[in-house]
Amino acid sequence: MKPSYCTMSADEAAAHIDNGNMVAFSGFTPAGSPKALPSAIAKRAQEFHQQHKAFQIRLFTGASISAQADDILAEAAAVSWRAPYQTAPLLREKINQGEVSFVDLHLSEVAQMVNYGFFGDIDVAVIEASAVSENGKIYLTSGIGNAPIFIQKAKKIIIELNSYHNTRVGELADIVTLGAPPRRNILPIFHTLDKVGVPYVQVDPKKIIGIVETHLPDEVNSLNVENPLCEKIADNVVNFLLNELKLGRIPAEFLPLQSGVGNINNAVMKRLGKNPAIPPFMMYSEVLQESVVGLLEEGKITGASASSLTVSPDSLEKIYDNMDFFANRIVLRPQEISNHPEIIRRLGVIALNVGLEFDIYGHANSTHIAGTELVNGIGGSADFERNAYLSIFMAPSIAKGGKISTIVPMCTHVDHSEHSVKVIVTEQGVADLRGLSPLQRATTIINHCAHPMYRDYLHRYLERSKGGHLHHNLADAFQLHQNLFKSGSMLAV
């Protein structure tokens, strides 16, 4: 039933947002994020700026929103502060130039930090919904993210009621919010598809100040492009997992997988799906991306838990057209549940994530080029990497046609320490680091993951470095990076 709340245009809704407000958006990736309000807020900012008046918001999201929405806001200089993750080129540029303050957070921790009041009040939450009841039940769409806690904590709520989404999408949702210490209870999730909550978020209807009606798809980029390099990395991952099965280190029924977003992860899922020696498996992840839909249909994936459906409009339509099938195989959760350390460890999740740079001891950099330029953010990779049964990081061994090596003597920025990174995979091979001392790890990474054009340099670095438990030459640790800055290639003399 269509609610009797005040219906308004996006511009009218944006007028309720003031300079300096903390604004929170629903969604996780572009899935389930607002479609109309970003442009309206940007327009409001431009109008204020033309009158030489200040107007900037502080913006909280689940993970990213669409790059288009973030860039529209960035172009209008409408954002002063942003957290916890982004993927937008123009916003990234403004962050790296210091024009937007960015706080890079572990995704599993955002909801509890908001709940504890660490960031102050949320003035307005903008929430995409498929339905809203008269008594304040909000049914979310294709992405859950942090919407439940934003709804609970916001002073005012604007609903984007998006008729593009099938109202049955609420059947996928499992909404539960955690209390504050010392009264936090356990989460009785013992199987990937266990549901422990309700399909909606309950709110006082008086907080909903207006409804903006939309009919717009999620702006999700396709990741189905064939890429031989990604496929080689994927083959190395699959062969490694097959060997773990053979050795009995992965149970015969397999374990749930977590897969980050991107072309490498998509290739891994495809290769796992095509290999008959890999048994049907579950996913306990942040996102359900394109390749997973077909694998669910084929029965290769038997169930998937995530925080969003980060799929193309065609795949989302396929899910909506076959809800009798998919409703029993997909669960969408708040991100503090999808990324919850206790559940990840309990289920024995195998984590598959991508890094930018690895050093010879296994530290991983997944956020900053040359230690200074932010790319996207840490996201949920560390939530899974630190708590997984097996944490695997993947990357090409070289970039820019060989001008950059992803294996370096010392990482310019460390997001994941050597204590948590268990396996590194490139197109060159696999470095299984479990049980190895630092010097053994270094030799293994160089021999199995570094590109041949960089191996001799890395071995020489290790041989001439002094030390105790770890060996480093601090005068030369960043020589490859210095070469890159001076000549455009790490191998330059």
N, C-alpha and C positions, 0 to 999 in steps of 0.2 A: 504494500500500500504506500502511495506517495505521501510523505509526511506533510504536515501543515506548517512547517517552519517557514520563515520569511525567505522567499526566493529572490535572488538579486543577481546582477551582472558581476563579472569578475572585477570590473573597475569599482563598482559600489562596495564589493567585499574588501578590496584593497584599501579603500578609504578608512577602514577600521584599524589599519596597521600604521603605527606612528614611528617617527624617527627614534632610533635607539631601542626599539622593541626587539626582544628575543622571539624569533619566529621559528617554529618547528614544522617540518614537512614530513608527511607520511611516505611510505615506500622503502624499497631496498633495491638499489640500482634504479634504472628508470621504471621498473615494475612497481605500480601502485603509487607513484609519486604524482603530485599535482601537475595538471596540464595547463590550466588557465591562469592561475594566480601568479606564477613567475613573471609572465609578460605584463600583467596588470601592476604588479609591484614595481617592476622596472619602469613602466610608464609613469607611475606616481613619483618615483625618484627623479626622473628626468624633468617632470613639471616643477618639482620643488627646486631642483638645481638651476633651472632657467630663471627662477625668481630669486636666485642667490640665497636659498634656504637650505639648511642641512637636512638630508634624509638618507640614512643608511640603517639597515637592519643587521642584527646578528642572526645567523642562520644555522640551525641544527637539522640534521637529516638522519636517516637510518644508516645507509652506506652512502653511495652516490645518489644523485638524481640524474635526469638526463643531462648530457653535456650541453645540449641546446639551452635548457632552462638555466643552468649555472652560468653559461656564457651570456645569455640575455641579461641576467642580473649583474654580471661583472661588467659588461659593456656600459650599463647605465650607472656604474659606480654605486650600486644599491646595497652592497654588502661590505661591512667593515670587519666581520669576524665570521669564520666558517669552521664547522666540525661535523663529522669526524673523518670524512673521506670524500674525494672528488675525482672526476675523470675528464674535466673540461679544459680545453687548450687555453682559452683566454683567461679563465679564472686561475689556472695554473701559472700563467705568466704574471698575473697581478700578485699572486702569493709570493712568487720568487722575487718580485720587485719590491716586496714589502708593503704593497698597497692594501692587501687584505691579510689580516691576522688569521693564520690557520693552525688549528689544534689537531694533531694526528693522534687518534685514539684507537686502542683495541676495541673492536666492535662489540664484544661481549660485555664490556664494562660501561658502555654509554648509558644504558637504561638505569643501572643502579646508581651511577653518579648523578644523573638527573633526579632520581628518586631521593637521594640523600641531600639534594639542594646545593651541590658543589658549584653549579653554574648560575645560581640565582633563579628567578622566576621565569617561566615561559609565558609570555604575554599572549601570543596567538598561535594556535596549532591549525595548520591547513591540512585536511585529511581527505584523501580520495576514498569514496565508499561506493559500494554497489547498491546499498539500501540503508535506510535509517528509519527506525520505528518511532512511534509517538512517545514512547517512554524512554528514549535515549539509547537504544541498542544500535550500535554502528557496526555494519558489516563491511569489512575492508575488501580490497580487490586482489590484484595479483601479487602484491608485495606487502608484507606485514611490518618488517623492520622494527623501528622504535615507536610506531604509532600508538600502541596501547599505553605506554607510559606518558607520551606526549599528551594524549587525550586526558589522562588522569590529572596531570599537573598543570595543564594550560588554564589560564584565566578565561580565555575566549576560544571558541572553535568555529572555524569555517569549513563547511563540508563541500567538496566537489563531488557531486552525485553523477557518476559517469555511467551512462546507459550503454556504453560500448561493452562493458563487462556483463557476462551472464550472472544473474542474481544467484545462481547455484554455486558461484565461486566461494561463497561463505561455507559451503560444506567441506572445503579443504582446510579451513582455518582451525587452529587449536590455540586459543588465546588464554594464556595464564601469565600473571604478573607476580613477581616475587616480593615478599615483604622485606623489611629492613632488619638487620641484626639487632638483638640476638634472637629474633623470632622467625627466622627463615626456616621453612620446612624443606624436606627432601622433595625432589621431583621424581615421581614414580614412573619414569620412562625406562623400560627394560627391553624395549624392542623399537626398531626404527619407526614403526607406524603407530605406536601407542599414543593415544590422545588422553590428556589429563585436564583439559580446560573446556572452554565453550567457544562457539563459532563467531562470537561478536565481542565488542568492547562496550561495556555499560558506562554511561555518563549521565550526569544530571542534564536533562534536556534544556534547562535554562542557560547552560553554557554555550549552546549552539546558537550563534548569532545570525547565521544565514546559510542558505543553500545556493551553490552555483551549479547549474546543470551543464554537463558536458557530454560529448559523445566522441571520445578521442582515444586512439590506441597508445600503448606504451611505445616510446621511441627507443627500441632496442636494435642495436646494430647486429647484422648477420655475422656469425662466426663459422659458416659452413664452407669457407674457401679452402680448397685443397692446398696443402703446403708440404712439400717433400721433407724439409728440415724438421717441421713439427712432427711429421709422421715417423721420422727416424728416432726422434726423442721418445715418441710414444711407444715404438717397438722396443726400445731399450727398457722402458718402464714395464711393459707387459712381460718381457722375458725375465726380468728380475722378479716380478711377482709370481710367475710360473715356477721359478726355481725355489722361491720361498714356500710355495705350496708343496712342491716335491720333497723339500726337506722337513716338512711338517711344522714350519714356523708360522704358517697361516693355516687355520683349520680347514678341513675339506669343504665345508659349506661356505667358505670365504668369510670376509669381514666387511662391514659397511665402509664405503668410500666417501671422502670429502674431496671435492674438486673445485679449485678456484675458477675464475672466469678468464677466458682468453683462448686463443687459437691452439696453444699447446695443450691445455686441459681438454678442449673439445676433441682434439686428435686422440688423446689418451682414451677418452670415453669411447670413441668410435672403435679404436683398436681392441679395447677390452671386449666390446660388444661383438666383434667379428671373430674373436678367437674361441674356438669350440672347447679348448682346454680350460678356459676360465668359467667356473660355474656361475649360474645366475646369482646376482648379488643385490644388496640393498645400498642406498645412499643416505648418509646423514651429513648434510652439507649446508652451506649458506644459500646457495642458488641452485636452481634446477635450470640448466641451460639447454640449448637447442638439441644436441645429440641425445639427451636423456629421453626426450619424448618418444622418439622412434624405438629406443631400447626398452622402454616401458611397454610399448605396443607389442614388441617381439617377445616379451617375457624374459629378456636378458637381465633387465633390472626389474626386480619384483616389488619394489616399493621405494619411495623417495621422500625424505623429510628435508625441508629447506625453509628459508625465510621469504623466497620470492620465486616467481615463474619468470626468469629472465630469458624469454624466448621470443621469436619473431611473431608478428601478428598472425601469420598463417598457422604456426604451431599452437598459439594460444587459442585460435578458433577451433583447431582440431580437438584440443582438450575440452573446450566448452561444448562442442557438438557431441562429445562422447563422455559426458560426465558420469553416466552409470558405470563406465569402465574406470575412469581416472579417479573418481572420488574415493575409491577404496585403495588407491595406490599412491596418493600424494597427500602429504600433510604440510601445511604452511604454518610456521611458528614465529613468534617474536624473536628478534635476533639474540636476545640474551638467553633464549632457550636453545635456538639452533646452534649457537656457539658456546654453550655452557660447558666449562671444563669437566665438571663431574660426569655429565652424560657422555661426552666424547671419550673419556677414559673408561667409563663403565661398558660402553658398547664396543670398545676396541677399534676405533675408527682408524683407517689408513688415510693419511693426509697427503694430498697432492697439490703443491703450490709452486709458483714460479718466482724466481729471484732475478735481480739485475746483475748482481756481482757476488762472487764467492772468493774468499781467500784460501790459501793453501792449507789452513787448519780447519776450515769448515764453517767459519762465520759467514753469515749471509746478509746482504744488503738488498732490500726489496723496495726502497722508497726514494733514495736520493742519488742522482747522477753525480759522480765525482765528489760525493759527500756534501753537496751544497744545494743542488737543484732538485726540488721536489717533483716527483712524477705524479703519483696518485695518493699514496698513503699506505699505511701498514694493513688497513682493512682487518679482516678476520684471520689472516694467515697465521699469526702467532697464537691465536686462541686454539687452533687445531694443532699446529706444529709442536707446541709445548706439551700438549696433553694426549697426543695421538699414540696409538699402539705402535705405529711406524710413521715417521715423518720424512717425506720425500720432497726434495726441491729440484726443480727442473729449469733448464735454460739452454740456449744455444751456447756453444763454446766461444764463439766470436760474434761480433757485430760490425756493421759498417764495412762489409767486405774484408774483414780481417784487421781493420785499423784499431779495433778494440777487442781485448780479451776479457771474457767474463770471469776468468780465473786469474787472480792477481795475488801478489805477495801478502798484502794487507788490505782489508776492506776500508774504503774511505768513510763508510757509515755502517754501523752494525745494528740490524733489527732483530736478528736471530743468532744466538750465540752457538759456539761449537758444541755446547753441552746438550743442545736440543736437536740440532740438524743431524739426522741419522744416515741419510742417503742423499747423494747428489747425482743427478743424471743430466748428461748433455748428449748431443748426437754422436759424440766420440765413445761414450760408454757409461758405466755405472761405477761410482765410488761408494762402496758399503763401508761406512765409518764405524760401525758398532764394534766396540771392544778394542779399538786401535788407540795407541798412544799418539800424542800430537805429531811426532815426526813420522810415524807410520801413516797417519792421516794425510800428511802433506805429500808423501811419496805416492800414495794411492790416488789422491785427487789429481796430481800432475799427470800421472801415467794414464789414468782412465778417463779424465774429464776435460783436461786442457787440450786445446787445438795443437797439432804437431808443430805449427809455426812458432808457438810460444813455449813449448816444453823445455827446450834447452835453456832458455833464459830463466825459467822458474827453477829448474834443477840447480843452475849455477847460483841463483840467489840463495837457495837453501844451503848449498855447500859452503858459501862464503859468510853466511850469517852465524853469529855467535850467540850463545845463550845457554840456558839450563833446560827447563822442561819444554819451553818453546824457543825456537831460534829465529831471531830477526836482526836485520841490519837497519836501524832506524834512519840512517842517512840515505838508504836506497829503497826503503819500503814502498815509496810512491814514485819511483823513477818512471814506471810505465805511464802513470797519470801525467807526470811532468812532460814526458815526451809527447803525449797527446795534446797538451796545452800548447806546446811550442811548435809542433810540426803537423798536427792533425792525425798522427798515427802513434800508437804505443810502441811500435817496433823501431821508430826512428832512432838513429844514433846521435 
